[in-house]
């Protein structure tokens, strides 16, 4: 990682310093560009002097599948110890029955997905110690197909992709070629450094490995965020001996792209066998024919939950895919004997008594699957003092205004009566849902940050802190990148979660490989980046799908009363900003007593005004939501006008420093367009 020397100053107190800053002659973009230039002069990059030729790296003959494919006895492993993991994986997968394989190998380490949703199965194991991924593909070939490729792309596009080509020639001569594509996706170039290490290939399967970071600028660095996996297979022979050939065109039935988290934490198994379950679902709701609807359903829990249980797993029940955008289950946080009216309707008309139903129990968003708690913790539910009512909230996204959809989606919640060691909790980080925050049009990746300031964690967290084990990142349509950074005083610790290639179509709830401990007095900063290319008006924060959100649902233990740790710019700072824009920038359509949404949308945006808005957001005081599950803020601090957490802007230099490596003549594949901070994200 490389750091720009831009510092975000901390503004203290309630008074705005907006006017005094902008009377000076300093311009934020000028200083960022100057610091970025200085940084680039100091940056060490890598250079490869080796030139590798296309080769087939083969393992011993006992690795072949039970299908009896022919093997080349003269071929050999480049390094027998390096083959050990894949030899074991391949031998087990090809020789053992599936049920034995599942029990011995795939319970936690092996991840699987059907690339074509039918027969081509990609299985992979993450070796965190060796920093490499071991791949196995079943049914990659058949009698008609001569070649198969597996590629790694920034956002699913063919241009600037990293592709491993595998060619099977009747089992006698197998070729693997590490390639990369041209920026327009029309041509394939053979890479000078070959990093797709083949272990096995026969008439139907193949196995290979690749390091997370090969130190090759023509390879795509594996990361823990969303990755786009390209695949295809074809019949015609490829010109793999040439250093450039046209990108092969195949039908959509024989190609595709899958979004997945490649570098996943190991699967979590539920050790208990006596599971109970509750289904919280809608009951045949006619989906309204409007773009955005939040539908609420209140139900009473089963009587067995008069005893405290721990939730250990929940899974989605999705009846109308593409319409259900996200769902949340909330507990009604009030006295045990308070009756909450049963309800099934638009959340805007929900009874006032149900406003207390705001403590998150379970949640799901597009792309997510079953979520399992670590064996040491579970989310508490039930008990003698526990109110028996819960609320399901479903966000219907219906931009085409379709009619006739009937939905019974919801969540299946599994629990145990024998309590685990720790009660778990869910905390919302990021931005408050408010139109105080805006994103100018025409931006590649405009950043907005939501703060969980040190004063909040100091009041709300226990002395030993909390352990974070899961995270779900969430925006609406324009989000392209999200990360949550962790600060302890002036020191920045490892990030809580990060997705540089985030897609709102794939919002997994992810168990974290690294589980950080957040202590009282730590600060957490969640930053979302938004692409508004093609938009003419500012995008505002809010609940509608056409508005924007920035949220990290953080799963942790032990549970605390802190439910929401989010922020927005303070009211005073925003008022002073609109005064400045009207009087100094001559934006005459701004009405100082009018709706802020209209004021934002009436601004004629220039790059200078974009910079001014950005500067306000990173320097002005906050309206801080340090809230309990009942929606009330913690006592003991003045949260309106709270000081912003001073942080340093990071310009990520993803590729690690590799010895004797400085590809001044090549642009790394994972570099792309840059936003106003100079951060290359795609």
N, C-alpha and C positions, 0 to 999 in steps of 0.2 A: 504494500500500500504506500502511496506517496501522498504527502500532505501539502495542500496549498497553505500559504501563510495567512489567508484571509481569516480574520477572527470576527465572530459575531458578538458584538458587545452586549453586556447585560444592562438593560435599562431598569432602574429601580424606582419604586414609588408609583403613584398614580398619575403623575403629570407626564404629558407627552413631550418628547424632544424632537418631534417630527419637523416642526418649522425651522428650528435652528440648524438642523442637519442640512436641509435643502437650500438654505441661503448660502452655504459654502460652495466653492467651485469644484469640489471633489465629485467624481462620478464613479459609482460602484463598478461598472463594467471595465473602466480603465484600469482600476487597481487589480481586479481579478485577472485581467489579461496579463498585466505586468508580472504578478506573482506566478501565474501559470507558465509564462515564458522562462522565468528563473528556475522554476521546478524542472522543466523539460531539459534544461542544460545539464542538470545534475543527475538525471535519471539514467540508471544502468539498464540496458537492454541486453538481449542474448544474441549470439551469432553461432550458426552451425557451419563448420567447414567440411563436415562429412557429406558424402553423396552416396546414397544407398540405391541399389537396384532392386527391381521387383523380384521377390523370391517367395517360395512357399516354405514355411517353417512347419515341420511335421513332427509329431510325437511318435513314440514306439507303437508297434502294431497292435499291442493288446488294448489300445484305446479305441479300436474300431467298434462300431455298433453291432448289435446282434443281427442286423440286416445283412451282414456279410459283404459289405462294400469292399472293393479291391483297395489295397494299400500299397504304397510305394515303399519297398523295404529298404531302399537306399537313403530315404529321407531320415532326418534326425531332428531332435530338439536342439534349439540354439543354446538352451541352458536347462538341464534336467531339473534342478531345484525350482526354477521359476515355473515349471510345468506342473508341479505337484498338486496345487489347488485345483487346476482345471482337469488334470488327469483323474483326480478323485471325483470331481463333479461329473465329468463326461462318462467315466466308467459306471458310476452309480446310476446316472440318468439313462444310460443305454442298456444296462444289464439287470438292474433291480426292478421288481414290480413297483408300480406307482405308489401303492399304499406304503411299502417299505421305505421308498424314497421320501415320502412325505413325513414319515415318523423320524427318520434319521437325519435328514438334511434340510428340508425346506420349511420346517416349522417356524424358524425365525430368520435364517440367513438368506433364504432363496426368495426372490421376488419374481412375479410372473405377470405377463400381460399378453393378450392375443392381439397381434398387430392388425390383422384383417378382420377381427371379431369372429373368426371362424376356426382356422386351423394353424396359422403361423404363430407359434408360441415363442415369445422372447422370455427367457429366464436369465436372471443375472444375480451375481453376488458382489457385494462391495467389500473389498479388503482395505479397511481403513489403515492398517499398519503399513502395508506396502503401497498404499495410495494408488490402487488400480481396481478396475472393474473386470470381472470375468463374465463373459457372455456365452449363452448357449441358445441356438435357434433350432426348433423342430419344424419340419415340413417347409424349410426354406426353398428346397428344390423338389421337383418331381420329374417325370419322364420328359416333359416338354421344356423345362427351364434349364438354361445353361449357366445363368449367373444370378446373383443376388447382391444387393447392396444394403448396408445399414449406415445411415448418416446422422450427423449432429448439426442442427441449424439454430440460428439465433431465434427466429420467430416463425419457423415453419417454411421459410422461403428457400428456393433452390440456390439462390445467389449467395456466395461467400459461405458455403457449407463445407463441412469436413466429412468425407465419405470413404468407407471401407468397401471395396468391391471384392466379391468372391466369385471365382469362375470354376465350375466343376466340369471337367472334361472326361466323362465316362469313368471317373474314379481313378484314372491312371496318372493324370497330371493336374494338380489343383493349384490355382493361383490366387493369392490375395494381394491387393494393391491399395495402398494408402493414397488417397487423392484429395483434392479440394476443387471447388467449382469457381468459375469466373463470377464477377460481381453481378452480371446479368443472368447467371444461371444457364447459359447456353453451352458452355464448354467445361470439360473435366480435365484437370491438370494432374499429372502424376507428381506426388510429393517427393522432394529430394530426400526427406528422411521418412523411412517406413516404420510406422508405429502400430499398425494393426497386426498383432502377433497371433498367428494361426496355430491352433492345436489339433483341430480335427475337422475334416470335411468328407462327407460321403454323398450318396445319392439323394439324401433328404435332409441331413442336419449339418451344422457346423458349430464350432466353438472357437473363441478367440478371446484375447484380453487387450486392454489398453489402459495406460496410466491416466490418472486424473489430469495431470499437466505434463505433457511430453517435452516442454521447452521448445516446441516447434511452432513458429508463428502461423503456419498453415494448418495447424490443428486447433480444434475448439476445446477450450478448457472445460472439463467437467466441474459442475458446481452443485450446491445443495438446493438451488431454486428450481423453477420450472424449466425443463429441457424439452426440446422439440426433436423427436426421433423420426427420421425419414427412412422409408424402406421401399424397395421395389424389386421385382424379378422379371427376367425376360428370356426369350428364346434365342435371339440372334447373338452370334459371337461378337465379343467386344475387342476393340483394338488396344488391349491393355499394354502392349509393348511400346506404343507411341506415348510421347510425353504430353500430348493433348488430343482429345477426341470429343465429338459432340455428346452432350448430355443425352442419354438414351430416353426416348419417349415411350411410355407404356400406358396401358389403360388404367383407369381409376380402380378397376377390380384387382390389378396387380401392383398397386402402389398405394402409398398413404403416408400420413403424418400423425404421430401420437404425442400428446403432451403428457409428461410424467415427471416425477421427481426421481431421477436416476440414483443420486447419492442419498438413499433413504436410510434412516435408522432401522435396526433390526425389528422384525415384527414382535408384537407383544402378545403373549398367550394368556388367557384367563385360567389360572390354576384351579379355581373353584368349579365344582360340578353342579352344585345345587343352586342354579340361577333362577331367579324370578324375573318376570318382565311385565312392562306396562306399555301399551300402545297409545300414543297421543296423536290422533289424526282428525282431519276434517271429515265431515259426513256429507258426501255428495254435494259439494258447494258448486253452484253455477258461477263460473269465473266471469266477472264483469268485463264487458267489452270496452275497456279503457286501458291506457298505457300502464298505469301504476295503481295497484291496489294492495293494501295491507289488510289481510283478513285475520280476525281474531276468533279463537275458540277457547272457551273456559270449561274445564271439566274438573270433577272431584276425583281424588285419588282413591284407589282400592283400600279396603279396610285393613289389609295386612300391613299397610304402611303406618299404622299407629305405633309400630316399632321402627326404630331407626335402621335404615339400610344404607349401603354404599352402592352408588352407580358405578359399574365397572366397564360398561360398553354401551354405546348407542349407535344405531344404524338408521339410515334414511329409508323411508317408504315414499317413492316418487311415482305418482300416478299420471302426471302430465309433464313429461320432460320438455324443457324449453320454455315452459310457462312459469314453473316454480323457480324463482331466482334464488331465494334463500329462506330459511326457517329458523325460528328460535323458540325454545320452551322456557317459560319464566315461572318461578314460584311466587305465590302471593305472600309477601313478607308482612304478616300482621299476626295478631293473637290467634291462638289455636281455635277459639270458639267463634271467630268472626265468619259469618256467612257471606260468600261472594256470589253474586248472581251468575247463574249459568248463562253463557252467551255464545252466539254464533253469528258473526256479522262483520261489517266493515269496522276496522279498529277506530276510526274517527268517531263512530257512534257508540263506542264501548261505555258501559256504565261507569260512573265516577268511582264507585267502590273498587273497581278493578285496576285503578291506577297504581295500587300497591303491588300488583303482579309484575315485578320488574327485575327480580333476581334471576340471572341466567342459570339454567340447568343444563341445557343441551342446545347445540346449534349445528346448522348445515348450510352449505352454499354450493353452487354449481361446480361439479367436478369432484366433490368430496365423496368419501365412502365411509365405511364403518370406522369409528374411533374407539380405541381401547386404552384404558388407563393402565399405568405401570402397576405392578403387583403390590407396591407399598402404599398405594393411595386409592381413594375412591371419592366420588362426589356425594356428600350426605343428602339423604332424602328421608322424610318421615320422622316419627317420634311423637311422644305425648304432647310436646309443646309446639308441634309443627302444624301450621295451617294446611288443611288437606286440599287446597285448590291450586291449580296450575293453569297457565295460559299458553296456548300455541299461537304463534304469530307467523303467518305465511305471506311472503312478498310475491305477488303475481306480477310478472312482467309480460305485458301483452301489447307490444308496440304496433302490431298489425291490426289491433282492435278486433280480433277474431271472436266469433260467437259460437256457442254450443259446447264449450269445454266444461266438463264436470270433474271436480277434483276431490280426492280423499287422501291427499298426501299428509305426511307427518313423520314421526320418529318412533322407533321401537327402542325402549330403554331397558337395559338388562342390569340387574342388581343382585347383591348378596346380603344375607342377614348377619353373617359373621363379619364384623367390622374389620377393616384393614388398619394399618398403623396410623395413617394420616387422613384427615379430612382435606379434600381438594377444593379449589375455588376457581372461578373464572373472573378475569379482570379485563375491562375494555380500555385499551390504550389508543391514542391517536387524536383525531380532531372531533370537536363537538359538532353535532348535526345542525349547522346554522349557515344562513346566507351571509354571515359576516366574512366568510372566507370565499374568495373568488379566484378563478384561473383565467388569465387573459386568453384571447383567441390566437391561433397561429403559432403555438408553442410546441417544440419537439418534446420537451420534458420539464414542465414547470413544477418546482417543488413547493409543497406545503407541509409544514411540520406541526405535529401535535405533541404537547409536552406533558410528562408526568414529573413534576418538579420535585426537588429534594425535600422541600418543606412538607409535601404530601406524604411521601414514603416515611419520613421521620415520624410523623404523627400516627400513621396507620399500620406500619409493619411491625412484627414482633422483633425483639432484640437479635434473634438468630437469623432473621430474614426469611425469605421464601425461596423455594426451588422451582424453577420454571421447566416444565417437561413437554409442553405442547403449545402450538401457536397456529392461528388461522388469520391470514391477511385478507383484507377485503376492501375493494373499491367498486365503483360502478363502471361505466363503459370506457372511460378515458384513462384509467390507471395503467401505467406501463412498468412501474418499478416501485417496490416498497421495502423499507428496512427499518428495524428498531434498534437504536444504538443505546449503549449502557455506559453510564458515567458514574464514577465514584470520586467526588471532588473534582480535581483537575485531570484525573486519569481516565482515559477511555478504555473500557474493557471490551471483551469480545461481544459481537452483536448478538442480540437475542434471536433474531430471525432476519432473513434477507432474501429477496427474490428480484434479481436484476432483469428477469424476462417474464415478469408477472403477466398473467392473462385473467381477465374477469370471468372467462369461461372455465377456469380450472382453479377453484379456490379450496384446495385441500386443507383439512385440519391435520397438521403434521406433528407427529412425535419428533422431538428434537434429539439429534445424536449427542450434541453438547447441551448439558442441562445447567444453566447458570444459576447462581445464588444472588438474589437481589437483597441488599441490606438496607436498614433504615438510613435515610440520607442519600441514597443513590437516586440518580435521575435517569429517566428513560425518554428517549426522543424518537418518535415514529414519523418518518418522512415518506410521503407519497409523491410520485412524479406522474404528471399528466400530459398526454399528447392531445393538443387541440388544433392540429393542422386541419384546415378545411372549415373550421367554425368561424363565424363572423362576430359573434357576441361572447361576452364573458360567461363562463360556466360557474354556477354557484354551488355552495354546499347545501345539502338538504336530503330529503328522503326519497324523492322521485328518482327513477332510473335515469332521467335526463339531468338530474343534479349529480353531485359527487359526494363520496364518503372517503374517509381514510381511517381504517380501524385495524388494530391487531387484537384479536381475542386471545388473551394469554391464559393458559391453563397452568396451575401451580399448586403447591402445598407448602405448609399448612394453610388452611383457609383463614381469611381475615374478613373484616367488615368492609374493606375497600372494594367497591364494585366497579367504579368508573374513575379513571385517572386521565382526563382529556382536557383539551384547552381550545381556545380561539383567541383572536386578537381582542384586546379590551375595547369596550364601548367608547371610551374617551379617545383612544388612539384612532379608531375608525372615523369618529366625528371630525377630528383634526385633519385626517387624510382627505376627506371630502371637501373641507374648507380650503385646503391647499390646492386641490385639483380645480376647484371652481375659480378661486381668486388668482392663483399663480399660473395655472395651466390653461385657464380660460375655457374650461369645460362648462359652458353656460347651461347645459341641459341638466346639470346636477341641482337637485333641490335639497337644501340642507335639512329640512324637516320631512322630506319625502322618504319613500321606501328605499332602503339601501340596495335591494335587488335591482330596482330601476336605475339607481345612480350608477352602479357598476356597469350595467348594460348600455348606458348612455355615453360612457367614456369612449372617445375616439383613440384607440390604442396605437401608440408608437413604441419603439423599442425603449426609449427613455422612460416612458410611463410604465412599461412593464418592469423596468429596473426599480423605479420608485415604489411600485407596489411590493415587489420582492423585498426591498430594503425595509419597508414598514413591517412586514411580517417577521423579519428576523431580528428586529431591534426594539420594537415597541412592547410594552407590558401586555400581560395575558389576562384573560378571563378564565380562571382555572376551575375545572370541575373535579374536585377531590371528594367524591360522593360515596355514601353508603348505599346499600341495596334498596333503602326506602326512598332514594333520590335526594336526600338531604346532604349538604356538605358537612365535612368534619368541622367541629369547632376548634378554635385555637389559632386561626390565622386569617388574614384579610385576603381572600382569594381573588377578589376583583382588583385588577391592577397589579397582580403578582409579577415579580421580575422573571424575565425569560432566562432559561438556562443557557449560559455561554458555551457554545460548541465551536469546533473547528470544522470548516468545510473539507471533506475528503474527496479527492479525485482518485478513484480506484485504478490502480495499476495491477490488474488481475494477475498477470503472469509473474510468477516468482522470478527472482534473480537467478539466472543460470550461468555457470562459469563459461567464459569465452563465447559469449552469445550476444550478438548485437545486430539484429537484422534491419539495418538502416534502409535496405533496399526492398523490404517487405512490410506491408501493413498487416498486423495480426487480424485473423478472421473475426475475433470477438470485439473489434473496434468498429464504431459506426458513427452515426450522426451524433452531434453533441448538443446538449441543452445550454442555457445561458451560464451555467456554472462550469462548463467545460467537461462535464462528466459524460464519457462515451458509454452509452448503455445498450445500444442495439444498432 
